Amino acid sequence: MTGQRKSVKILGAIELWKVRFHYQQDCVFNAETYLAFLQTLARRYRRQGAILIHDYASYHKKPLVQSLLEANGDWLEVQPLPKYSPQLNPTERLWQYTRKNGTHNRYFENQGELVGTLTRVFGEMQTYPELIRPSMLPFF
């Protein structure tokens, strides 16, 4: 893997009111992996309801995803972000925090080391939401 960029695919969502971070690691970003992530969120939020903010990822627009979103419209509201506006996406703040506190200026010998660092940083965010609360303040 020398000279190749190591990456890990992470789907993420944040519950703003409690500053609770949910994530799922996968091999690719596509409609199937996104559906699996949505089903995980559904188990947690189906009773209380949720608002999902979508950016313009291509898999968000796939018919399979749209069908699931429509079928769950009684508890799940989807709001699109304006195009080219990552500053309005709360999850982007978590990725910035992750880079700053985990991956910035670091060399990872292998993908396992990268995953271990991400797991540590995400675990800290989940255990100590006060670490990321200041990043979320603009959204309140």
C-alpha positions in Angstrom: 0.0 0.0 0.0 3.0 2.3 -0.1 2.1 5.5 -1.8 -1.6 4.8 -1.8 -4.0 7.0 0.2 -5.7 5.1 2.9 -9.3 5.9 3.5 -12.3 4.7 5.4 -15.9 5.4 4.5 -18.0 6.7 7.3 -21.7 7.6 7.2 -22.6 9.9 10.1 -25.5 11.7 11.7 -25.8 13.9 14.7 -28.7 14.4 17.1 -28.4 18.1 17.7 -30.3 18.5 20.9 -28.4 15.9 22.8 -25.2 16.2 20.7 -25.3 12.5 20.1 -23.2 11.2 17.2 -24.2 8.1 15.2 -21.9 6.6 12.6 -21.3 3.5 10.5 -18.2 2.4 8.8 -18.4 0.7 5.4 -16.4 -0.1 2.3 -18.2 2.2 -0.1 -20.8 5.0 -0.2 -23.8 3.8 -2.2 -27.6 3.4 -1.9 -27.3 0.0 -0.2 -24.9 1.1 2.6 -26.9 4.3 3.1 -30.1 2.2 3.5 -28.4 0.1 6.1 -27.4 3.2 8.0 -30.9 4.6 7.7 -32.3 1.4 9.1 -30.0 1.7 12.1 -31.2 5.3 12.7 -34.8 4.1 12.3 -34.4 1.7 15.2 -33.4 4.6 17.4 -35.7 7.4 16.2 -38.8 5.8 14.7 -40.9 6.5 17.9 -39.8 10.1 18.5 -39.3 11.2 14.8 -36.3 12.8 13.1 -35.4 15.4 10.6 -32.6 14.3 8.3 -30.6 16.9 6.5 -29.4 15.6 3.1 -26.5 17.0 1.1 -26.2 16.3 -2.6 -24.5 12.9 -2.4 -25.5 10.9 -5.4 -26.8 7.9 -3.4 -29.3 10.2 -1.6 -31.2 10.5 -4.9 -31.3 6.8 -5.8 -34.8 5.3 -6.3 -34.1 2.7 -3.6 -33.3 5.4 -1.0 -36.2 7.6 -2.1 -38.7 4.7 -1.7 -37.5 4.1 1.9 -37.7 7.8 2.7 -41.2 8.1 1.3 -42.3 4.9 3.1 -41.1 6.3 6.4 -42.5 9.8 6.0 -44.7 9.4 9.1 -41.6 9.7 11.4 -38.8 10.9 9.1 -38.7 14.4 7.5 -36.0 15.0 4.9 -34.6 18.5 4.3 -32.1 19.2 1.5 -29.1 21.4 2.0 -28.6 24.1 -0.6 -26.0 23.0 -3.1 -22.3 23.7 -2.2 -23.1 24.6 1.4 -21.1 22.3 3.7 -21.0 25.1 6.3 -24.7 24.4 6.9 -24.2 20.7 7.5 -23.6 20.0 11.3 -21.9 16.7 10.4 -19.1 18.6 8.6 -18.2 20.0 12.0 -17.6 16.5 13.3 -15.4 15.6 10.4 -13.3 18.8 11.1 -13.1 17.8 14.8 -12.0 14.3 13.8 -9.3 15.6 11.5 -8.0 18.0 14.1 -8.0 15.5 17.0 -7.3 12.3 15.2 -6.0 12.2 11.7 -4.3 15.6 10.8 -0.6 15.3 10.0 -0.5 11.7 11.0 0.8 8.7 9.0 -1.0 5.5 9.4 1.0 2.3 8.7 -2.1 0.5 7.7 -5.9 0.8 7.6 -6.3 -0.8 11.0 -4.4 2.0 12.6 -6.6 4.6 10.9 -9.8 2.7 11.9 -8.5 2.5 15.5 -7.9 6.2 15.6 -11.3 7.0 14.1 -13.0 4.6 16.6 -11.2 6.4 19.5 -12.2 9.9 18.3 -15.8 8.8 17.6 -16.0 7.1 21.0 -14.8 10.2 22.7 -17.5 12.3 20.9 -20.1 9.8 22.0 -18.9 9.5 25.6 -18.2 13.2 26.1 -20.6 15.2 24.0 -19.3 18.4 25.6 -16.2 18.0 23.4 -18.2 18.7 20.3 -21.0 20.9 21.7 -19.1 24.2 20.9 -19.0 23.1 17.2 -22.7 22.6 17.2 -23.7 26.0 18.7 -24.1 27.8 15.4 -27.0 25.4 14.6 -29.1 26.3 17.6 
